[in-house]
Amino acid sequence: MVQWWCRLEAHGAGDPSLLAAQARVLGVQAWVVDVAVCPDGSLLPGWPLERLLEGATTGGPQLCLQLQLQHPLSPNGELELARALGPLLQQPMAATLSGRPALLLSSLQGFSHPDFGPRRLRLCLQQHLRRQGQRTQPWLIGPAGPESGEATSWPWDRALLLPRRGESEYRNHLQRAHWGPWPQGPCIPVVRAPQAEETGGTAELYGEWLQQAGAVSRFSQGGEGDAVVLLHSWRDHQRWWCPPVEAASPAPAPGKALFADGQDLACPLQWGVTEARNLALLVHGFYPDRLAELLMRLPQGGGEAVDGPAIDLYVSTPPEHLNLVAQLLRDQGWERVRLFAVENRGRDLAPFLVQLLPSALRGGHEFFVKVHTKRSTHLGDGERWADHLTRSLLSTAAVRDCVERLQRNPKLGLLAPAGTLMPCSVALHANAQHLLALHQRCGANAAAMLQQRFIAGTMMAGRLAAVRHMSELGLQLADFEPEHGQTDGTLAHALERWLCCGATNQGWLLEELPGEACAVPGFGYGRPNDLQLRYS
């Protein structure tokens, strides 16, 4: 559950009952109100705080204070501030997280000491609440640094992720929302609606930023507890927020399919004897013409050991292409083949999990290369993207180089084409539900995902031991959504990330192959090579 807390400006404090009704319609669970602090630690009275307190209604939004320390405080001033805040944090409408009152601070400026000052304030608040019979400790939430990729030593329970000011393009906010970096701990992203000085702002982009920020907040909490997104302005939120239209659910998938002669899909066509010492080439051949082109880049029949690693071929294809692909592989002279028919669902990940990976594991191989006949027609330059991925992995020289890299470093688990290692937070909002379910299913730490990377495009080389965990998920073809043109948000897209997260969690290293990344699309509103320079 993600809560939206919204900053309420003084000019927006109208009738509390009307505000509460409007907040419910626009998804706001709590108001955030700026409160000025006097030099002696007392609170400067003003709107909208007093009006909200006077007109508090049951079931209305909660109230969270954000302190504006406009003057330096002494230690005694911090004690006085705690005494002034105590009664407000005991109000029935005071905003809470996991049952504890929350307090926001706009900056470290104004404390007697940047570390001890906030700690003293929190301790004094805790003592005050205990004297009043409350055994809770307040949350102290303050701003993260401008680039918060490392663990912060600041004395906050949660980091407040402020958007960069002065952006000329609104899409730059979205870029940072996808690429991070993220502090190593719970955080509350702040989302700002388009401003007059920013170009390209739309309601759709504002909505995506909100959804992405909510996913980041949920994962920073480990997928549990209260996740919060702070909306920068109630006035702007009213102007720009458009609730999304729920997409219709796809029709249920047909049952288990059979070949025309009654043969079960799980039974492969096969010839030749595979050997554990050979490289396992795992290919999902959805497009037979593309499959023929890819395999022609390798030595005929799977190669000889003297030319590099010999190759055992594991191929999946839709049932209607099975005979065509079988003939194609025979015509190309492939000597060791396991060919599976898999209905069209789950993109390349479902065939990989259900058929190719288990079969290769049974073969006892150490190294593998995984590719598929990708076209990415929804991308403007999908052919170039697909060609970059396959050329990085499929040639005699490329295969030999991958195997040599893996042999040199026994901790290296997966090799990715240049530019394809991306933060798992890219498009996190579209895949959050599936990913959280996977974390819960496997007992993994969801918060760690914000610090991890995945291989975009799911074409890679590596050790089968690094992806063995995928076969342990126990997924079946029926677990994947039917295909109807989805470009993100399916179980397959979540597993694209989970594959690398599971490998990393088990101690395997990820590494990019050398090469130009210019063919990689601008996922997350930016090209990877530019962003890696900016955020590394």
N, C-alpha and C positions, 0 to 999 in steps of 0.2 A: 504494500500500500504506500503510495507516494502522496504526501500532503503538499499542497501549494499554500505557502505563506506569502502574503502580498503587502508591500510597503504602502501604507495609507498616508497620503500627503494631507497637510492641514486643510487645504482648500477642498479636499474630497470628503471631509467629515460632515456628511449630512445627517439626516435622521437615522439613528442606529438600527431601527427596525427595517427601514427600507434598504440600508446597506447590507444587513444580514440576508435579506431576500435576494438582492443582486449577487452577493457573494456565493450563495448556494447555486445559482444559475451558472455562474462563471467559474465554479470549481475551487473557490478559495476557502480554506479551512481556518486560517488565522490571519489577523492583521498584525503587521509590524509597524510600530510607531516610534519615530525619533523622539528622544527625550534629552533635552539639554541639561548638562550638569554644571552647577555653579562652582566657583573656586573652593567653597567650603565643603563641597560634597553634597549639598542639597540639590533637589531637582527643581528645575525651572518650570512652573506650571504653564500649561498651554493646551491648545487644541492639537490633535483630536483626542488626546488621552482622556481629558476630563469628560468630554461628551460620551465617549465609549463607556467609561466607567459608570456614568450616570444612567445611561440607557441600556445597560447590560441586559440581555434577554437570554432565556434558557434556549439552548440549541443554536445560538448564534456563533459566529467565528470566535476563536480564542484570541488572546491578546498577548503579543510578545514585544518587549521593549528593546530598542536599540539605542544604546547610550552614545551621546555625542559629547566627548570630553573636550570642551572648547578651551579650558584653562588648566594649567598644571595643578595636580592634586598632591597634597602632602600625605604621609601615612595616616594622619588623623583625618584628613579629608576622605580617604578611602574607607575608613571606619564609619564616618558619617554617611557616606554614600550607601554602605551596606544597610545601615539602619533605615534609610529612606526607602530603599528598594524592597526590604523585607515584606512589609504589608502588601505591596503590589504583587509580589510573587505568590502571596497566599490567596489572592482573589480567585473566586471560582472560575473566572474566565481566563486565568493566566495560562498561556500556552505551555504545554508539557510534551516531553518526549520520553516514552517508556515510564510515564508516571512522575517524571522529575521536571521542575520548572526550568524554562530556557531563558537565557539572557544573551543578547547580541551586543557586541562592542564594535564600533566602526573602525577603530585603530588602536595601536599601542600608545600613540601620542597622548600625553596628559597624565599617565600614571607616574607615580614617584619613581618606579623602576620598571623597565619593560617586561621583566620576568616576575619579580616578587610582588609588584603591584597587583596584577590580576590574580595571583595566587592568594594574596592577602584578602582581596575582595571576596573571592569564592569561599575562603575559610570563614570569614566574618558572616557571610550570608548563611552558610551552613549552620553556624552557631546560633544565629538569630532564629532560623526556622526550627531548630531543635528546642529552643526555649519556648516556642509556640506549639510544641507537640508534634512537629513534622520531622520525621527521621530521614528526609530526602536531602540529597546534595544537588544543588542547581547545576545545570549544564552551562558552561561558559563557551560561547561561540564567537570566534574572531576571525579576521581576514587572513587568508593564506598569502604567501608571497606572490610576486608577479609571475614566476615560473616555479611551480610547486612540485617538481618531479621527485624531490627528495623528502625524506621524513623531516618534519619541522620540529624545532626545539621550543617553539612558542607554546605558551601555557594554555592552549585551548583544548577543550574536549572534542570539538569539531572545527574543521576549517571552513571558512566562508570564501567560496571561490568567486571573486569579483571579475566581471568581464573587463576586457581591455578598453580603456577610454580612447577616444580620438580615432576609431576605425573609420576609414572612408567607405569601405564596402561592408554591408551587413553580413554577407556570406563569410567574412573572416571570423565572426563570432561562431558561426556554425563549424568552421574548420577547427577551431580550438576546442569546441564542444565534442568533436569526434576524436581528435588526436591527443588531447591533453596538453601537458603532462598532469598527473594526478598525485596529490599527497598520499602518503601511505597511512591512511586512517580515515575515519568517517568525515564526510564533507557535505556541504550544502552549496550547490551551484546557484549562482545568481543569474537570472535571465532578464534581458532588457529588450523591450519591444523596439521596433525600428524608430530611429530618431531622425530629425530633419536633416542633420549633417551627414547621414549615412545613405548611400545609394543602394538600390537593389533590394530594399526591405519589403517583404510581403507577409501577409497573414500566414501563408503556408510555411514560410521559413521560421517565423516566430513559433508556430505550432510544433515544428520539428525540433527546434531548440529545446522547447519545454519537455517534449517526450524524451529526447536524448539526455537532458539534464536529470530527469527523473530516473532513468536507467542507471546513470552514473551514481546518483545518490543511493539507490537501492544496493548496488554492488559494493559501494564503499562501506555500507553497513553489513556486509556479508550476506546480503539477501534477506536479512531478518531485522526486526525492530522497525522504528519509525524513520522513514526516509522523507526528506524535505527538499523542496525547491523553493527558492525565494524569488518572487516576482518583483521587479524593480519599481514598478509604478502601477497603482490601481487605475489611475486615469488612462494610462497607455494600454493596460490589459483590457479594459472595457472596449477600447477602440479596436484592438487588433486580434483578440482571441476569437477563433471560430471553432466550436467543437467539431471533432472529426466525424465523418460519416462512416459508420461501421460497414465493412464489406460483407457481402453475402457469403455464407459458408458454402464451400464446394460440395457437389453431390458426393455421396459415399462411393468408395471405390468398389469395383467388382471383386468377386472372390478369387481364389487361387486359380491361376491360369494353367492350361495344359497345352502341349503341342497337338497338332492335328492328329497324330497317331496315338495320342493318349500318354505320351512321355511327360513325366513331371518336370517342371522348370528347374528344380533343384539338381537334376542329373545333368552333368556336362557332357558335351561331345569332347572326346579326348583322343590324342594319339601321342606316341613317343613316351620315353621314360624321363621324368624330371630328376634332377640331381640337386642336393642341398647346396653344393658348392657353386652352383650357377646363380646368376642374377635373376630375380623374379621381376619381370616386366608386367605391370598390372595396367590394363587399358580398358576403359569403357568406350566402346565403339558405337556410339549412337548414330553417327553418320558413316556409313560404309566407305564412301568415296574418300572422306577425310582419313579414315583408318588406313586405307591402302597407301595414301600419301605419307602418313607418319611412319609406317613400318618400313617403307622403302629407304628411309634414312639409315637403317641399321644393316649389318651384314646379313646376307641371305641365309635363311634357315636358323638364325640364332647365333651365328658366329662360332669361331673356334677359340679355345683358351689362349692360343698364341696371339690372337688379334685383340685381346682384351677379354673381359669376362664373357663366357658363354651365357646365352639368354634362354630362360624358360618363359613361355608366353602364357599369360592368364588374361582372357578377354571376356567381356560381357557385352551383350548387344540386345536390342529388343527382339522378341520372338519372331516377328515378321522378317527380320534380317538374318536370322540364324543360318539358313542354308547358303545365302549369298556370302556371308562373312566366312563360313567354313570353307567354301570353295576358294575365296580370295586368299585365305591363309595357306591352303594347299598349293595354290598357284604360285605363291611367293616362296614356297619351299620350307615353311616353318616346320621344324622337326619335333618340337616338344610343345604341345598346346593343350590347354584346358579352356574350353569355350562354353560360356553359360548364356542362356537366354533369360533376360530379366525384364519384366514389364516396365514401362516408362513412368517411373515415379522415383523421387528422391535424388534426381540428377545423377551425378557420378558417385555420390556418397553411399546411396543405398546399395547399388551393385558392389561397391568396394567392401562394405561391411557385411553384406549378406552372403556374398559368393567369393569374390576375389581374395580378400584378406584371409578368411578361414582356409581356403584352399592352399594359398602360399605358405601359411603357417604350418599346415600339415606336411608340406613339402620340405620343411626344415631349413629354408633359405635364410641367410644372414642379411643380405642387402636386397633392396628393391628400388624400382623407379615406378612412380605412379603418374599416368597422364590420361587425358580423355580428349575426345574429338570436339573440343570447345569451339563454339562460334560466337556466343554472346551477341546475338542480334539486337538486344536492347541497348547496347553501347554504340556510340557513334563510330568508334574505330575498333570494333570487337575482333575483326580478323587480324589486325596487327597485334593486338593483345594476346590472342590465342597463339599466333606464330611465335611471339617472344617466349612464351612459356614452353612450348614444345621444342623449339630450337635450343633452349637452354639445357634440355635434358636428353634429347633424342638425336644422337649421332655417336659414331664409334668413339670419337675423342671425348665427347661430353660424358658418356657412360664411364669410360676409363677414368676420367678426372674425378667423377663423383666417388667411384669405388676407392680410388687412391686417397682421397680426402678422408673418407670414413675409416680406412685402414690406418692412417697416420694418427687419428685422434679417436681413441676408444670411447670417449665421452660424447662424441658428436652423434646426435640422434637423427636430425633431419636437415636436408639441404634444400634451399629455396631459390628459384630464379631471381635474378637481380631485381630489387625494388618491390618484391612481393611480401616481405615481412612487415606487417603493419600492426599497430596497437589493437588489441582485442576490443577496445572501446569504439572503433570505427563502426558505425551503424549498430551500436549496441542496443539502441531503443527498439529496433525492429526484431531483435533476436533475444531480448531479455527473458521472456517467459520460458522459452525452450532451454536457455542456458541455466537459469536458476533451477529448473527441474533437473537438469543433468547434475548440477552441483549437489543438490539435495540427494539425488539418487546415489551418488558416489561418495558422499560425505566429504566433499572438497570445500576449500575456503573460497567463497565467491569473491571476497574483496581482493584476493591476489590476482584476479583476472584483469583488473585495471592496470596492473604492472606487466602484463604478459603480451605476447605477440602471436599472430597467426599467419599462415601462408595463404594469401589471397589467390584464388583460382584453384586451390587444392591440387596443384601439380608439383611434385617433389621427388627427391631421392632420399634414401635413408636406410636405417636398420629396421627390420621387422619388429625387433624387440621394443623399439620406441613407439610403435603404434599397436602393439598387442592389446593394450588396454581398450581399444575400440571394439575388439571382438568380444570383450567381456561385458559389454553393455547389454547383450542379449536382444538387440533390436531385430525386428522382422520387417519384411517389405511392407506389411500392412500398417506399420507404425508411421510411415512417411505419407505426407499429404499427396493426393492426386495432383498431377501436373496440369496447371492451367495458366502458364505464363508468369508465375511469380518471379520477381527479381530479387527478393530478399524476404526474410522473416519466416522461412520454413525450417523444419527440423534439420534438413540438409545444410542450410546456411549456418545454423547453430553448431552443428557437428564440424563444420569447417574450422571453427574456432576451437572447439573442444579437442580436436585431434592434437593440436599443438599444446594446449594447456595441459592435457594429460601427460604428454611427453615431458614437458617442463617440470611438472609436479613430481615426476619420477626421477628427476635429475639429469635428463638428457639435454644437450645443448642444441640450439638452432643456429643456422649460419646461412648467409646468402652467398650464392655463387657470384663470381665476378661478371661484369657485363653492364650494358647501358640499360637504365630503367625508364627511358623516355617513352616506351610503348605502354607503360602501366597507366591505366586510366586514373583520373583524379578522384578516387574514392574519398569520401569525407570532405569534399570541397577543397581538395588540394592535391597536388602531385607529390608522391612519396619522397622523391629526391629533394624537392624544395623543403618539405616539412622536416625531414630528418636533419637537414642542415640547421633549420630554425630552432628545433626543439632538442637537439642532441647536446 
